[in-house]
Amino acid sequence: MQSLLGVAAPLCAQTPKQLRDAERVAARFEEAETEGDASIQVELWEQVERSLDQTEAYLESHPDDPTALLLYVRLGRITVSAEQSEFTVRDGAIVPLDTTDQYAPLHMALDRMLALEPSNAEAHYWKARIRGTQS
């Protein structure tokens, strides 16, 4: 898992393989974002969507797993951010699509995580980061 200092923090051995795999996909995508490498982002897109689906399915049976909640937020932010770059025409003007409602599940996951672990720095970081992208 990516720490606030940008150093990879490994998931524990008890973390299910599907979440470890999804975390690797999220980390690779986030690294490509930071480096501005759009070709890797495009290459990873299907894996991001599949990882998000797997994480959501895991959360259905493990709704209080902080690792899965944080991973869901990271993957969800990637998909919503991609949709923010899409545009539509309204009243003859080109405007970005409104993705405000799409952030609501991410905020709910973070709120749940913060209820479980109130001093979790990464949860606070992602909460602030997602709020920042909505502005």
Rosetta blueprint (number, residue, H / E / L):
1 M L
2 Q E
3 S L
4 L L
5 L L
6 G L
7 V L
8 A E
9 A L
10 P L
11 L L
12 C L
13 A L
14 Q L
15 T L
16 P L
17 K H
18 Q H
19 L H
20 R H
21 D H
22 A H
23 E H
24 R H
25 V H
26 A H
27 A H
28 R H
29 F H
30 E H
31 E H
32 A H
33 E H
34 T H
35 E H
36 G L
37 D L
38 A H
39 S H
40 I H
41 Q H
42 V H
43 E H
44 L H
45 W H
46 E H
47 Q H
48 V H
49 E H
50 R H
51 S H
52 L H
53 D H
54 Q H
55 T H
56 E H
57 A H
58 Y H
59 L H
60 E H
61 S H
62 H L
63 P L
64 D L
65 D L
66 P H
67 T H
68 A H
69 L H
70 L H
71 L H
72 Y H
73 V H
74 R H
75 L H
76 G H
77 R H
78 I H
79 T H
80 V H
81 S H
82 A H
83 E H
84 Q H
85 S L
86 E L
87 F E
88 T E
89 V E
90 R E
91 D L
92 G L
93 A E
94 I E
95 V E
96 P E
97 L L
98 D L
99 T L
100 T H
101 D H
102 Q H
103 Y H
104 A H
105 P H
106 L H
107 H H
108 M H
109 A H
110 L H
111 D H
112 R H
113 M H
114 L H
115 A H
116 L H
117 E L
118 P L
119 S L
120 N L
121 A H
122 E H
123 A H
124 H H
125 Y H
126 W H
127 K H
128 A H
129 R H
130 I H
131 R H
132 G H
133 T H
134 Q H
135 S L
